[in-house]
Amino acid sequence: MAQNNQQKVQDVSQLEKVRREKLAELQAAGKDPFQIVKYDQTHHSAQIKSDFDELENETVSIAGRMMFKRVMGKASFCNVQDKEGRIQVYVARDDLGEEAYKEFKRMDIGDIIGVKGFVFKTKTGEISVHAKELTLLSKSLSPLPEKFHGLQDVDMRYRQRYVDLIMNEESKETFIKRSKIISEIRKFLDGRGFMEVETPMLVSNAGGAAARPFETHFNALNEDVKLRISLELYLKRLIIGGLERVYEIGRVFRNEGVDTRHNPEFTLMELYQAYTDYYGMMELTESMFRYLAEKVCGTTTIVYGDKEIDLGKPFRKLTMIDAIKEQTGIDFDQVATTEEAKKIADEHHVEYEDRHVKGDIVNLFFDEFCEDKMIQPTFIMDHPIEISPLTKKKPDDPTKVERFELYINGWEMCNAYSELNDPIDQRERFAAQDALAEAGDDEAQHTDEDFLHAMEIGMPPTGGIGYGIDRLTMLLTNSAAIRDVLLFPTMKTVKD
């Protein structure tokens, strides 16, 4: 195997040497492609195919990467790939001229070319461009991978996304859909009167979520700062300022592990709406997810792996306590103390830490026995107060909060609250988080005095939602891993 890899490296090195020699010849002849600064591209491949009846025999100029070439004496064919796909080009010596045809024959797969010619259909019925002029716009000095073997290296696809996008049409379609998802989220929220805003990435206090932040140093101010882990606390300041409906789509950073559903930097959508609660957020979330499926997938019934998921039906609503009871028979509403909850956890082999209290045990039971069962869209409501430091208590049960998470395909897709707007209660909960941090919890939040001051100015009743764009894209594109929907995922540096 090592010998085969060494041979491949030698082969590639030789190909690169030949390509550089071709470039040197072009430059010596005053035909350096890198001196060309623009090309008048009038059409793309898909447009030519869809509008063939109007474009037949019309002159067009296309540009893209040559992905295939077949030379047959006085006439040849090649395929040009642009952002919309591929189209065949017919290249004849009598049309280009002797010298230009020789130059074409010396071009390589991967070269970027411009083609001017007329649209026609071959005898086999393939819509093509009959080249009258052909221009080398950029010389590819490094060969593309061999189609049926080079793309088997998944690590290379992630590290060299530019190659993946060239060679893998499905990958390109995934990222086109990702862009559409973000665009449609904006359209949906704009239609409901939300205002898009931007908030700081470098913060002195990274709050709004249970996560360990990245830390860095701000030289100009000689201060240590953190990269944000959430968008929440600044967006709430804007609600307090009277903007009423705000949202942000932005990068957040969490210093945690990497797996198929987690990347240290990811894109989060958070919104806040004054004068509503978590039931209002349920309606908005359900409507938004259904809208996105229709716009991006063309249907509210989507397929992920071997599962069919129906986003068209009303989403199920279930409390966390009832979900656990449904799967295990245990009713934690009848469990009075932390000691009793830990005893039940021991009996069911659920691991916990000494600092955990009853609410943490409830959450651990849900994660262990329920989460992966939530295939069809389900709102899991009324979480324990201990795991929800920014959420309003339920008036009829202060041990729980008005919070829900949306689960689809066994994944947490969305987190939403009736937001806590009592500054006195908020200060007490921050104090409890401070105590956890002092006890060694790296993911605990810290008291944010400026945020508390903002709350003391007065915050209206508010509903809020947060969800990851990456996981949503995985769901709507049937992608197996988060790295498949991140153009440039976090990867360990490869040392030479």
C-alpha positions in Angstrom: 0.0 0.0 0.0 2.8 2.4 0.9 4.5 1.6 -2.4 1.3 2.4 -4.3 0.9 5.7 -2.5 4.5 6.6 -3.3 3.9 5.8 -7.0 0.8 8.0 -7.0 2.8 10.9 -5.5 5.4 10.5 -8.2 2.8 10.3 -10.9 1.2 13.6 -9.7 4.6 15.2 -9.4 5.3 14.4 -13.0 1.9 15.6 -14.2 2.5 18.9 -12.4 5.9 19.2 -14.0 4.4 18.8 -17.5 1.7 21.4 -16.7 4.2 23.9 -15.6 6.2 23.4 -18.7 3.0 24.0 -20.8 2.5 27.2 -18.9 6.1 28.3 -19.4 5.6 27.8 -23.2 2.5 29.9 -23.2 4.2 32.7 -21.3 7.2 32.6 -23.6 4.8 32.9 -26.6 3.1 35.9 -25.0 -0.1 34.0 -24.2 0.0 33.9 -20.4 -3.5 33.0 -19.3 -3.0 34.7 -15.9 -2.7 38.1 -17.7 -6.3 37.8 -18.7 -8.4 40.0 -16.4 -12.0 39.4 -17.5 -14.2 37.4 -19.8 -17.6 38.3 -21.2 -19.8 35.4 -20.0 -23.3 35.8 -21.4 -24.9 32.5 -20.4 -24.6 29.5 -18.0 -25.1 25.8 -18.9 -28.5 25.3 -17.3 -29.9 28.4 -18.9 -28.8 27.2 -22.4 -30.4 23.8 -21.8 -33.7 25.2 -20.4 -34.0 28.0 -23.1 -32.7 25.9 -26.0 -35.8 26.7 -28.2 -35.0 30.4 -28.0 -31.2 30.0 -28.1 -30.8 27.5 -30.9 -28.2 28.9 -33.4 -27.7 31.9 -31.3 -24.2 33.0 -30.3 -23.4 32.6 -26.6 -20.2 32.9 -24.4 -19.7 30.5 -21.6 -16.9 30.0 -19.1 -15.9 27.3 -16.7 -13.7 24.4 -15.9 -12.9 21.7 -18.5 -13.9 18.4 -17.0 -13.6 16.1 -20.0 -11.9 16.2 -23.4 -12.0 13.8 -26.3 -9.7 14.6 -29.3 -10.7 13.0 -32.6 -8.5 14.3 -35.3 -10.0 17.4 -36.9 -12.9 17.6 -34.4 -13.1 17.1 -30.7 -15.5 17.4 -27.7 -15.1 18.7 -24.2 -17.3 19.4 -21.3 -17.3 22.7 -19.5 -18.5 22.9 -15.9 -19.9 26.2 -14.5 -21.9 27.0 -11.4 -25.1 25.5 -12.8 -23.7 22.2 -14.2 -22.0 21.0 -17.3 -22.5 21.5 -21.1 -20.8 19.8 -24.0 -18.7 21.9 -26.4 -17.9 20.8 -30.0 -14.4 22.0 -31.1 -13.5 21.8 -34.8 -10.1 22.7 -36.3 -11.8 24.4 -39.3 -13.7 26.7 -37.0 -10.9 27.6 -34.6 -8.0 27.6 -37.1 -4.9 25.4 -37.1 -2.9 27.1 -34.3 -5.9 27.6 -31.9 -6.8 23.9 -32.4 -3.3 22.8 -31.4 -3.5 25.0 -28.3 -6.8 23.4 -27.4 -5.3 19.9 -27.8 -2.6 20.9 -25.3 -5.1 22.0 -22.7 -5.6 19.9 -19.6 -8.6 18.7 -17.6 -9.1 21.3 -14.9 -8.1 24.3 -17.1 -10.6 27.1 -17.0 -11.7 28.2 -20.4 -14.0 30.6 -22.2 -16.0 29.4 -25.2 -17.8 31.6 -27.7 -20.0 29.9 -30.3 -23.5 29.0 -31.3 -26.0 26.7 -29.6 -27.0 23.5 -31.4 -28.1 19.9 -30.8 -25.9 17.0 -31.8 -27.1 14.0 -33.8 -27.5 12.1 -30.5 -29.7 14.9 -29.2 -27.3 16.5 -26.8 -27.6 20.3 -26.4 -24.1 21.7 -27.0 -22.1 24.8 -28.0 -20.3 24.8 -31.3 -17.1 26.7 -30.5 -16.0 29.5 -32.8 -13.5 31.0 -30.3 -11.8 29.3 -27.4 -9.8 31.1 -24.7 -7.6 29.7 -21.9 -8.5 31.8 -18.9 -6.5 30.0 -16.2 -4.1 27.1 -16.2 -4.6 24.3 -13.8 -1.2 23.4 -12.5 -2.3 20.6 -10.1 -4.4 17.8 -11.6 -7.8 17.0 -10.2 -8.3 13.6 -8.4 -9.1 10.6 -10.5 -12.9 10.6 -10.4 -13.7 7.1 -9.1 -10.9 6.9 -6.5 -9.8 10.3 -5.4 -13.1 11.2 -3.9 -13.2 8.2 -1.6 -10.9 10.1 0.8 -13.5 11.8 3.1 -10.8 13.7 5.0 -9.6 15.3 1.7 -13.2 16.4 0.9 -13.3 18.3 4.1 -9.8 19.8 3.9 -9.9 20.6 0.2 -13.5 21.7 -0.2 -12.7 23.4 -3.4 -11.8 20.1 -5.0 -14.9 18.5 -3.5 -17.2 21.2 -5.0 -15.6 20.6 -8.4 -15.8 16.8 -8.4 -19.0 16.2 -6.4 -22.3 17.6 -7.7 -24.1 16.4 -4.6 -21.8 18.3 -2.3 -22.3 21.5 -4.3 -26.1 21.0 -4.2 -26.0 20.7 -0.4 -24.3 24.1 0.0 -26.7 25.7 -2.5 -29.5 24.4 -0.3 -27.8 25.7 2.8 -27.7 29.2 1.3 -31.4 28.9 0.3 -32.3 27.8 3.9 -30.7 31.0 5.3 -32.3 33.1 2.6 -35.7 31.7 3.3 -35.3 32.1 7.1 -34.8 35.8 6.5 -37.8 36.0 4.2 -40.0 34.2 6.8 -38.9 36.4 9.7 -39.0 39.6 7.7 -42.6 38.7 6.8 -43.4 38.5 10.5 -42.0 41.9 11.2 -38.6 40.9 12.6 -35.6 43.1 12.3 -32.2 41.5 11.6 -29.3 42.8 13.8 -25.7 42.1 14.6 -24.2 41.7 18.1 -20.6 41.4 19.4 -18.5 38.3 18.9 -15.8 39.4 21.3 -17.3 39.7 24.8 -16.1 40.1 28.3 -18.7 37.7 29.7 -19.8 34.8 27.4 -23.3 33.9 28.6 -26.6 32.6 27.2 -25.7 28.9 27.1 -24.0 26.1 29.0 -20.7 25.9 27.2 -17.0 26.5 27.7 -15.9 29.6 25.7 -12.7 30.2 23.7 -10.5 32.9 25.2 -8.2 35.4 23.5 -6.4 38.7 24.3 -7.4 42.1 22.9 -4.0 43.9 22.5 -5.4 47.4 22.0 -7.2 47.4 25.3 -4.9 44.9 27.0 -7.8 42.8 28.1 -8.7 39.2 28.0 -11.9 38.6 26.1 -14.0 35.6 25.0 -15.6 34.5 21.8 -19.4 34.4 22.2 -21.2 31.1 22.9 -24.7 32.5 22.3 -26.5 35.5 20.9 -29.0 35.7 23.7 -28.0 38.4 26.2 -27.3 41.1 23.6 -30.5 40.4 21.7 -32.5 40.7 24.9 -30.9 44.1 25.5 -32.4 45.1 22.2 -35.8 43.9 23.3 -35.4 46.0 26.5 -34.5 48.9 24.2 -37.9 48.6 22.5 -37.1 46.9 19.2 -39.7 44.2 20.0 -38.8 41.7 17.3 -35.2 41.0 16.6 -33.1 38.1 15.2 -29.5 37.4 14.3 -27.9 34.7 12.2 -24.3 34.5 13.2 -21.3 32.4 14.2 -20.9 31.3 17.8 -17.9 29.4 19.3 -17.9 26.7 21.9 -14.7 25.1 23.2 -16.0 21.5 23.1 -15.6 18.2 21.3 -16.2 17.4 17.7 -18.5 14.7 16.5 -21.1 14.1 13.7 -23.4 16.8 15.1 -21.0 19.3 16.8 -18.4 21.7 15.5 -16.6 24.2 17.7 -17.8 27.1 15.5 -21.3 26.9 14.1 -24.1 29.2 12.8 -26.9 30.0 15.2 -30.2 31.7 14.5 -31.7 33.4 17.6 -34.8 35.5 17.7 -36.8 37.3 20.4 -40.3 38.6 20.3 -41.8 40.9 22.9 -45.3 40.3 24.4 -45.5 36.6 23.7 -44.5 33.3 25.5 -43.2 29.9 24.7 -46.6 28.9 23.1 -46.2 31.7 20.7 -42.7 30.4 20.0 -44.1 26.9 19.3 -46.4 28.3 16.7 -43.6 30.3 15.1 -41.2 27.4 15.1 -43.6 24.9 13.7 -44.7 27.3 10.9 -41.0 28.2 10.1 -39.9 24.6 9.9 -42.8 23.7 7.7 -42.2 26.7 5.5 -38.5 25.9 5.1 -39.2 22.3 4.1 -41.7 23.4 1.4 -39.4 26.1 0.0 -36.1 24.1 0.1 -37.3 20.5 -0.4 -40.6 21.1 -2.2 -42.5 19.0 0.3 -43.3 18.8 4.0 -42.6 15.1 4.0 -38.8 14.7 4.0 -36.5 11.7 4.1 -33.5 11.3 6.3 -31.6 8.0 5.9 -34.3 5.3 6.1 -36.8 7.5 7.9 -39.7 9.5 6.5 -40.4 12.6 8.6 -43.7 14.5 8.3 -43.4 18.2 9.0 -46.9 18.8 7.6 -48.8 17.4 10.5 -49.2 19.3 13.8 -46.1 18.8 15.9 -46.6 16.7 19.1 -46.4 18.4 22.5 -45.1 16.5 25.4 -43.7 17.5 28.8 -40.2 16.2 29.7 -41.7 14.4 32.8 -44.3 12.7 30.6 -41.8 11.7 27.9 -39.7 10.0 30.6 -42.8 8.3 32.1 -43.8 7.1 28.6 -40.4 5.4 28.0 -39.5 4.2 31.5 -42.7 4.2 33.6 -41.0 6.6 36.1 -42.9 9.6 37.2 -40.4 12.2 38.5 -43.3 14.4 39.7 -43.6 11.8 42.4 -39.9 11.9 43.3 -39.5 14.4 46.2 -35.8 14.7 46.8 -32.4 14.7 45.0 -31.4 11.6 47.0 -34.4 9.7 45.8 -33.7 10.8 42.2 -30.0 9.6 42.4 -31.2 6.2 43.8 -33.4 5.8 40.8 -30.5 6.8 38.5 -28.3 4.2 40.2 -30.9 1.5 39.6 -31.2 2.4 35.9 -27.4 2.8 35.4 -27.7 6.6 34.6 -24.4 8.3 35.4 -24.4 11.6 37.2 -22.0 13.9 39.1 -22.1 14.6 42.8 -23.1 18.2 42.2 -26.2 17.2 40.3 -29.7 17.7 41.8 -33.0 16.3 40.9 -33.6 18.5 37.9 -30.2 17.4 36.4 -31.2 13.8 37.0 -34.5 14.3 35.1 -32.6 15.8 32.2 -30.1 12.9 32.2 -33.0 10.4 32.1 -34.5 12.2 29.1 -31.2 12.2 27.3 -30.6 8.5 28.0 -34.1 7.0 27.4 -36.1 9.5 25.3 -34.1 11.7 23.0 -33.4 9.2 20.2 -37.1 8.1 20.2 -38.2 11.5 19.0 -38.2 10.9 15.3 -41.3 12.8 14.3 -41.4 16.5 15.3 -42.0 16.8 19.0 -42.0 19.7 21.4 -40.5 18.6 24.7 -41.9 21.1 27.3 -41.5 22.3 30.9 -37.9 21.6 31.7 -36.5 21.6 35.3 -35.5 25.0 36.6 -32.0 23.8 37.5 -31.0 23.5 33.8 -32.7 26.7 32.6 -31.1 29.7 34.3 -32.6 32.3 31.8 -36.2 31.0 31.7 -39.4 32.1 33.3 -40.8 29.7 36.0 -44.2 28.1 35.4 -46.7 29.9 37.6 -48.3 26.7 38.8 -45.0 24.8 39.4 -41.9 26.8 40.3 -39.7 23.6 39.9 -40.2 23.8 36.2 -39.8 26.5 33.5 -41.7 27.6 30.4 -39.2 26.1 28.0 -39.3 23.7 25.1 -36.9 21.9 22.8 -38.0 20.7 19.4 -36.8 17.2 18.6 -36.8 15.7 15.0 -35.0 12.5 14.0 -33.8 12.1 17.5 -32.0 15.4 17.5 -32.5 18.5 19.5 -33.3 21.0 16.7 -34.4 24.1 18.7 -34.4 25.6 22.2 -37.0 28.2 23.2 -38.3 29.9 26.3 -40.7 32.2 27.9 -37.8 34.5 28.8 -37.1 35.4 32.4 -37.7 39.1 32.8 -37.6 39.4 36.6 -34.1 41.0 37.4 -34.3 39.9 41.1 -34.9 36.2 40.1 -32.3 36.5 37.4 -29.7 37.7 39.9 -30.4 34.8 42.1 -30.0 32.3 39.2 -26.8 33.9 38.1 -25.5 33.5 41.7 -26.3 29.8 41.5 -24.4 29.6 38.3 -21.4 31.4 39.9 -21.4 28.8 42.6 -21.3 26.1 40.0 -18.4 27.8 38.2 -16.5 28.1 41.5 -17.0 24.4 42.1 -15.3 23.6 38.8 -18.1 23.6 36.2 -16.4 25.1 33.0 -19.8 25.4 31.3 -21.6 27.4 34.0 -22.6 31.0 33.3 -21.4 34.0 35.3 -23.2 37.1 36.6 -23.5 39.7 33.9 -24.0 43.0 35.7 -24.7 45.1 32.6 -27.4 42.6 31.5 -28.9 42.8 35.0 -28.9 46.6 34.8 -30.7 46.4 31.5 -33.3 44.1 33.0 -33.8 46.5 35.9 -34.7 49.2 33.3 -37.6 46.9 32.5 -38.0 44.0 30.0 -41.4 43.1 28.6 -42.7 39.5 28.6 -40.8 37.9 25.8 -40.5 34.6 23.9 -37.2 33.5 22.4 -35.9 30.7 20.1 -32.4 29.5 19.1 -31.4 26.8 16.7 -28.4 25.7 14.7 -28.4 26.3 11.0 -26.0 23.4 10.5 -28.1 20.7 12.1 -31.2 22.1 10.2 -29.2 21.8 7.0 -28.2 18.3 7.8 -31.9 17.4 8.2 -33.1 19.1 5.0 -30.3 17.8 2.9 -30.1 14.2 4.3 -26.5 14.7 5.3 -24.9 12.2 7.6 -22.5 14.6 9.4 -22.1 18.2 10.3 -18.9 18.4 8.3 -20.9 17.6 5.2 -22.8 20.9 5.6 -19.9 23.2 6.7 -17.9 24.5 3.8 -14.8 24.6 6.0 -15.2 22.4 9.1 -12.8 22.5 12.0 -10.0 20.0 11.3 -6.9 19.1 13.2 -3.8 20.6 11.5 -1.9 18.1 9.4 1.8 18.4 10.1 4.3 17.9 7.2 
